[in-house]
């Protein structure tokens, strides 16, 4: 789930180190039509201070999350939400910001989000049991979520992960996340 956000943030920072973008770039550089995009930087999205409303907070979201979608459709819906506040005015957790950042990773790297993560982080750090989750190709041994309802357990709502993108689409294992942790704190992820 949201542990994906640290990989998205690291991807953005890795692209900055390569000189392909700057976190001070306005969002409008990548989405010229985004409302107030010239008033917010990528850093605002990274730090949850953009004011962009989290698409997962709308009641209709939970009714559609089991069906596949496209990145363009999700971002188009995010653009329609009124802002929660002016960029930089305060902090509010936003899945929308990280969904957009995941798409920026794709646009700037020229690779699918999952391919970028695999080539940039997973393979170099020996994370052989990590990737972007695809409902049509779940990894072997994937855990299944359950919820308790009406006095019994039943399988939880199965999101179609096309809705998660850079905000929450990766799967991993404890061992792989340990390798990631060691790479982060060992100075191997970013300069």
N, C-alpha and C positions, 0 to 999 in steps of 0.2 A: 504494500500500500504506500503510504506516504513516505516511507523510507526512500522511495524513488526520488524524492525532492533533492536529497543530497547529491545524487548522481547527476540530476539535471543541473544543479548549481555548479557542480564540478565541471560538467561539460561546457557550460557557458564560460567559466573562468579559464578552462583550457583553451577555448577558442579565442579568448582575449589574449592569453599568453602567446598564441600563434599570430596575433595581430589581425585577426579576422573580424573582430568586433570590439566594442568597448562597453563596459557596463554603464558608462555615462551616456551612451547613445539613447536618443528618445525612442520610444516604442513606435512612433510614426515612421521611423526609418525603415521598419520591417512591415508595418501595417499602416500605410498612409491614411486610410479611412477610419482608423480606430478613434472613437470619440475621446478627445483630450489626450490623444497619443503623443502630441508634442510636449505635453506638460509632465510626462512621466518617463523616467529612465528605466533601463533594464534593472538597475540596482533597486529601484522601487519595487519591481516585481519580485526580485530575489529576497527582499527583506519584508515582504507583506505590507508595504506602506504605499502601494499604488492607488488604493481606493477602489480597485476593480472588484466588483461583487463576485463572490464565489459561486460558480454555476451549480455546485452540488447542494447549495442551500435553498434552491427553489423547490417548492413542493412537487412540481411536475417532473422534476429530475428523476425521482425514485420510480415513477411510473414508466419511464422510457429506458432506464439504464440496462435492462436485460436485452435490448435490441441493438444490433450493430449501428454505428454511426461513422462519420468521417471527421477528420480534423477540421476541415473547412466548415462543416455544419456546426461543430461545437464552438469554434471561434466566432462564427456569425451570431450564434445565440448569446455568447458572452458580450459581444459588442452592443447588443440591444438592452442589456441590463443597465439601469441607472447606477452611477457611481455611489459608493457608500460614503465617500468623503473625498476632499481634494488631495491629490498626491502629496505625501509627506506630512499631512495633517495629523495622522495617527497610525496605529498598527492594527491590522485585522487579518487573521489567517485567510488566505485565498488560494483555493485550488486553481482558480482561473489563471492567476499569474504564472503558476508553474506549468499549466497545460500550454499556455502561450510560449513560455520559455522552451519547453520541449520541442515545439514546432520551430522555433528559431534555431535550435541546435540542428534540426534537419535541414532547414533552408541554408544555413551558413556552411555546414559541413558537406552538403550535397549527398548525404547518406540518410537512410532511414534511421530513426531514433535508436532502435534496437541494434542495428549494425554499428552505429557510432559507439554505443556503450560497449558492445562486445569487443570491437577493435581497439578502443581507447583504454578501457578499464578491465573488462572481464578477462580477456585472454592474457594480457600482460601480467595480471596479478593472480593468475591461476584460479579464477572464479569459474570453474567448469559447470557449476550447477546454478547459474544465474542467467537471466535473460528477460526479455519483454514477453509477458504472458499473452498468449493467443488462445482464445476460447476453442478454436478449431484444432489446435495442436497443444493441449496441455502437457506440461512436463510429466514424466513418469514419477509416480509417488507424490504428486501434489496433495497437500492437505486440503480438506474440504471443510468449509465453515458451517456451523450449526447455530440455531437459535432456539430458545426455549419459549414455547407458546402453547397456551391452553393445556398446561400440565404435562407437556411432552416436548422432546427435542425433535426438530425437523431440520432438513438442509436449509441453510440460509439463502438469502437472495443471491443469485449468481449473476453478478455484473458482467456485461460484455465489456471487456477491457479496452475497447476502442474509445470508451468514455474517459479512461484514466490518463492516457498519454504520459507526459512528463511530470504529472502530479501523483501518479500512483500505479504504474503498469508493470513494474518489475516483480519477478519472483526470485527467491534466493534461498540459501540455507544458512544455518548458523555458522558452519565452517567457512563458507564463502564470505559472509559478512565479517568474520574475524580477519580473513585475508585483506578485505577492504579496509578495515580499521587499522591494521598494521601498515598498509600502504599510505593511508591518510596521515597517520602520526609519524610514519617513517620518512615523510617528505617526498614520496614517489608520485603522488597524484598531481600536485601543483608545485611550481617553483616557489 
